[in-house]
């Protein structure tokens, strides 16, 4: 299947500073790709290169099989983009801004736009200058989603939104996916990425340090085991790959990397009253990735 987004050894330098280094990623139709990294990792630079707003120092970026620089005008007809910081026209009303953005893009589903206005609890009759940051962000999100674009690119899209409105956004992104649209989501909100994304790419200092599904990445962090007993918990410190052992009265907590068979055998023989195992969250995976990457430097 042809990739919707494809970068090959994409590199961007500003003088002697490399802000993006040999990035090779792909996004396919109907897929949501999460793009993670702290401020300064190169996420926004990647988006600027994809949108043809900046030229690569080396490598290439394509969208819909077209060159991101040479074919930018044709690409943009099928793309909707929401930046992390919106800059709108203060003297226009919300409704006028939505009309202007629809005209600039060239297409908008007006019925869906009206539906989104209700879902986001947005009053389009006020002037932009009177809106909070969250309401200005709603304008950008409503305008982008209403285009029904083949590719949606979001850079910290829920910045300024309260949790209820952030949930509305996530629901609409999943609807877009069901409609066959593709989504490139740059975010630092772990809950958002964990709920939405089919695959995740993690960037550090301009370099891709890991990519894959959540399940693919779970090997990077330990599984946490918690158990309670009638008596003193068994000694598990000598079991291979067991770390962070904590014993408190009749309670045992530990982490384990890799197979858990031996650990479970020891726990089972001690006849636990309760036993809980949980996979690491995306936040834990992210921290583990950064810890491992930092040690490698």
C-alpha positions as CSV (number, residue, x, y, z in Angstrom):
1,X,0.0,0.0,0.0
2,X,1.4,3.4,-0.9
3,X,2.2,5.7,2.0
4,X,0.2,8.8,2.7
5,X,3.3,10.4,4.3
6,X,6.8,9.1,3.6
7,X,10.1,10.6,4.6
8,X,13.5,9.2,3.6
9,X,16.6,10.3,5.5
10,X,14.9,13.7,6.1
11,X,17.4,16.1,7.6
12,X,17.2,19.8,8.5
13,X,20.2,21.9,9.6
14,X,20.3,25.5,10.7
15,X,23.9,26.5,10.4
16,X,25.9,23.9,12.3
17,X,22.9,22.8,14.3
18,X,21.1,19.6,13.1
19,X,17.5,19.8,14.3
20,X,16.3,16.8,12.4
21,X,18.6,13.9,11.5
22,X,17.9,11.2,8.9
23,X,14.2,10.8,9.7
24,X,12.5,7.9,7.8
25,X,8.9,7.3,8.7
26,X,5.6,6.4,6.9
27,X,1.9,6.9,7.5
28,X,-0.7,4.9,5.7
29,X,-4.3,5.4,4.8
30,X,-6.7,5.2,7.7
31,X,-3.9,5.2,10.2
32,X,-3.3,7.5,13.2
33,X,0.4,8.1,13.8
34,X,1.5,9.6,17.1
35,X,4.7,11.7,17.0
36,X,6.2,12.1,20.5
37,X,9.1,14.1,21.9
38,X,9.8,17.0,24.3
39,X,10.1,20.6,23.2
40,X,13.0,21.0,20.8
41,X,13.0,17.4,19.7
42,X,12.2,18.3,16.1
43,X,8.5,17.7,15.9
44,X,7.4,21.1,14.6
45,X,10.3,21.1,12.2
46,X,9.1,17.8,10.8
47,X,5.6,19.3,10.2
48,X,7.1,22.4,8.5
49,X,9.0,20.1,6.1
50,X,6.0,18.0,5.4
51,X,3.9,21.1,4.6
52,X,6.6,22.5,2.3
53,X,7.1,25.5,4.6
54,X,10.8,24.7,4.9
55,X,13.3,23.0,2.6
56,X,15.2,19.9,3.8
57,X,19.0,20.0,4.0
58,X,19.1,16.4,2.9
59,X,16.6,13.6,2.2
60,X,13.0,13.9,1.1
61,X,9.4,14.2,2.2
62,X,6.4,13.2,0.2
63,X,2.6,13.3,0.8
64,X,0.2,11.3,-1.4
65,X,3.3,10.3,-3.4
66,X,4.0,13.9,-4.3
67,X,7.1,15.9,-3.4
68,X,6.3,18.1,-0.3
69,X,8.1,21.1,-1.8
70,X,7.4,20.9,-5.6
71,X,3.8,19.8,-5.3
72,X,2.8,21.7,-2.1
73,X,-0.1,23.5,-3.7
74,X,-1.7,20.2,-4.9
75,X,-1.0,18.5,-1.6
76,X,-2.5,21.2,0.5
77,X,-5.9,20.8,-1.2
78,X,-6.1,17.4,0.5
79,X,-4.6,18.3,3.9
80,X,-5.9,20.2,6.9
81,X,-3.4,21.4,9.5
82,X,-3.9,22.7,13.1
83,X,-0.9,24.3,14.8
84,X,-0.2,24.3,18.5
85,X,-0.6,28.1,18.6
86,X,-3.4,29.6,16.5
87,X,-3.1,33.1,15.2
88,X,-6.5,34.3,13.9
89,X,-8.1,37.6,12.8
90,X,-9.2,39.5,16.0
91,X,-11.8,41.7,14.3
92,X,-13.7,38.7,12.7
93,X,-16.4,36.7,14.4
94,X,-16.0,33.0,14.9
95,X,-18.5,32.3,12.1
96,X,-16.7,34.7,9.7
97,X,-13.3,33.0,10.6
98,X,-14.7,29.6,9.9
99,X,-16.0,30.8,6.5
100,X,-12.7,32.4,5.7
101,X,-10.7,29.3,6.6
102,X,-13.1,27.1,4.5
103,X,-12.6,29.4,1.5
104,X,-8.8,29.3,2.0
105,X,-8.8,25.6,2.1
106,X,-11.4,25.2,-0.8
107,X,-13.8,22.8,0.8
108,X,-15.9,22.3,3.9
109,X,-18.8,20.1,4.9
110,X,-21.1,22.7,6.3
111,X,-23.5,20.2,7.9
112,X,-20.6,18.6,9.7
113,X,-19.3,22.0,10.7
114,X,-22.6,22.8,12.3
115,X,-22.5,19.5,14.2
116,X,-19.0,20.2,15.4
117,X,-20.0,23.7,16.6
118,X,-22.6,22.0,18.9
119,X,-20.3,19.3,20.0
120,X,-17.5,21.7,21.0
121,X,-20.1,24.0,22.6
122,X,-18.7,26.9,20.6
123,X,-20.5,30.2,20.2
124,X,-19.5,31.5,16.7
125,X,-21.1,34.9,17.1
126,X,-18.4,36.6,19.2
127,X,-15.3,38.4,17.9
128,X,-12.1,36.4,17.9
129,X,-10.5,38.9,20.2
130,X,-13.0,38.0,22.9
131,X,-12.3,34.3,22.8
132,X,-10.2,32.4,25.3
133,X,-7.2,30.4,24.0
134,X,-9.4,27.3,24.2
135,X,-12.1,28.8,22.1
136,X,-9.6,30.0,19.5
137,X,-8.3,26.4,19.4
138,X,-11.8,25.2,18.8
139,X,-12.1,27.4,15.7
140,X,-9.0,25.8,14.2
141,X,-10.1,22.2,15.1
142,X,-13.7,22.7,13.7
143,X,-12.3,24.2,10.5
144,X,-9.8,21.4,10.0
145,X,-12.2,18.5,10.8
146,X,-15.0,20.0,8.7
147,X,-12.8,19.9,5.5
148,X,-13.0,16.1,5.7
149,X,-9.4,16.2,4.3
150,X,-7.6,13.0,3.4
151,X,-4.8,13.9,5.8
152,X,-5.2,15.7,9.1
153,X,-2.0,17.1,10.7
154,X,-2.3,18.2,14.3
155,X,0.5,19.8,16.4
156,X,-0.5,19.8,20.1
157,X,-4.2,20.1,19.0
158,X,-5.8,20.1,22.5
159,X,-3.7,22.9,23.9
160,X,-6.0,25.1,25.9
161,X,-9.0,22.7,25.8
162,X,-10.6,21.4,29.0
163,X,-10.8,17.6,29.4
164,X,-14.4,17.4,28.2
165,X,-13.6,19.2,24.9
166,X,-10.4,17.2,24.5
167,X,-12.5,14.0,24.7
168,X,-14.8,15.5,21.9
169,X,-11.7,16.0,19.8
170,X,-10.5,12.4,20.3
171,X,-14.0,11.1,19.4
172,X,-13.9,13.1,16.1
173,X,-10.4,11.9,15.2
174,X,-11.6,8.3,15.6
175,X,-14.6,9.1,13.4
176,X,-12.2,10.5,10.8
177,X,-10.2,7.3,10.9
178,X,-13.3,5.2,10.4
179,X,-13.9,7.4,7.3
180,X,-10.5,6.4,5.9
181,X,-8.8,9.6,6.7
182,X,-5.2,9.6,7.9
183,X,-3.9,11.5,11.0
184,X,-0.5,12.7,11.9
185,X,-0.7,13.7,15.6
186,X,2.2,15.5,17.4
187,X,1.4,15.6,21.1
188,X,2.9,15.4,24.6
189,X,-0.4,14.3,26.1
190,X,0.1,10.6,26.8
191,X,-3.6,9.8,27.3
192,X,-4.4,11.4,23.9
193,X,-1.8,9.4,22.1
194,X,-2.5,6.2,23.9
195,X,-6.2,6.3,23.1
196,X,-5.9,7.3,19.5
197,X,-2.7,6.1,17.8
198,X,-2.1,2.9,15.9
199,X,1.6,3.5,15.9
200,X,4.0,5.8,17.7
201,X,7.3,7.4,16.7
202,X,9.5,8.9,19.5
203,X,11.9,11.7,18.7
204,X,14.9,12.8,20.7
205,X,17.3,15.6,19.7
206,X,16.1,15.3,16.2
207,X,16.6,11.6,15.9
208,X,14.0,8.8,15.8
209,X,14.8,6.6,18.7
210,X,11.9,4.2,18.6
211,X,8.8,3.4,16.6
212,X,6.0,0.8,16.6
213,X,2.7,0.0,18.1
214,X,2.1,0.2,21.8
215,X,2.5,-3.5,22.1
216,X,5.7,-3.4,20.1
217,X,7.2,-0.9,22.6
218,X,6.1,-2.6,25.8
219,X,9.3,-4.6,25.9
220,X,11.1,-1.4,26.7
221,X,9.6,-1.2,30.1
222,X,8.9,-3.7,32.9
223,X,5.6,-5.3,33.8
224,X,4.6,-4.4,37.3
225,X,3.5,-7.2,39.6
226,X,1.6,-6.6,42.9
227,X,0.5,-9.3,45.3
228,X,-0.7,-9.7,48.9
229,X,-0.2,-12.7,51.2
230,X,-1.4,-14.0,54.5
231,X,2.2,-14.3,55.6
232,X,5.5,-12.7,54.7
233,X,5.9,-12.4,50.9
234,X,8.3,-14.8,49.1
235,X,11.8,-13.6,48.3
236,X,11.9,-12.8,44.6
237,X,15.1,-10.7,44.4
238,X,17.1,-13.6,43.0
239,X,14.8,-14.1,40.0
240,X,16.3,-13.1,36.7
241,X,15.2,-9.6,35.4
242,X,13.2,-8.8,38.5
243,X,13.9,-5.2,39.7
244,X,12.4,-2.6,42.1
245,X,11.3,-5.1,44.7
246,X,9.2,-3.6,47.4
247,X,8.0,-5.6,50.5
248,X,5.7,-4.0,53.0
249,X,4.1,-6.3,55.7
250,X,2.2,-8.8,53.6
251,X,2.4,-6.8,50.3
252,X,4.9,-7.3,47.5
253,X,5.5,-5.1,44.4
254,X,8.2,-5.6,41.8
255,X,9.0,-5.0,38.1
256,X,10.1,-7.7,35.6
257,X,11.5,-7.4,32.1
258,X,10.8,-10.3,29.8
259,X,9.1,-13.7,30.7
260,X,7.3,-13.8,34.0
261,X,6.9,-17.6,34.3
262,X,9.5,-18.1,37.1
263,X,8.2,-15.1,39.1
264,X,4.6,-16.3,38.9
265,X,5.7,-19.8,40.0
266,X,7.4,-18.4,43.1
267,X,4.4,-16.2,43.9
268,X,1.9,-19.0,43.3
269,X,3.6,-21.4,45.7
270,X,3.3,-18.7,48.4
271,X,-0.5,-18.8,47.9
272,X,-1.3,-15.1,47.3
273,X,-4.6,-13.6,48.5
274,X,-4.6,-11.2,45.5
275,X,-2.4,-10.7,42.4
276,X,-2.3,-7.9,39.9
277,X,-0.2,-7.5,36.8
278,X,-0.3,-4.5,34.6
279,X,1.4,-3.4,31.4
280,X,3.3,-0.1,31.4
281,X,1.4,3.0,30.4
282,X,2.6,5.1,27.4
283,X,4.1,7.6,29.8
284,X,6.1,4.9,31.5
285,X,7.3,3.6,28.1
286,X,8.2,7.1,27.1
287,X,10.2,7.7,30.2
288,X,11.9,4.3,29.8
289,X,12.9,5.2,26.2
290,X,14.4,8.5,27.3
291,X,16.2,6.9,30.2
292,X,17.7,4.3,27.8
293,X,18.5,6.9,25.2
294,X,20.2,9.2,27.7
295,X,22.4,6.3,29.0
296,X,23.5,5.6,25.4
297,X,24.8,9.1,25.0
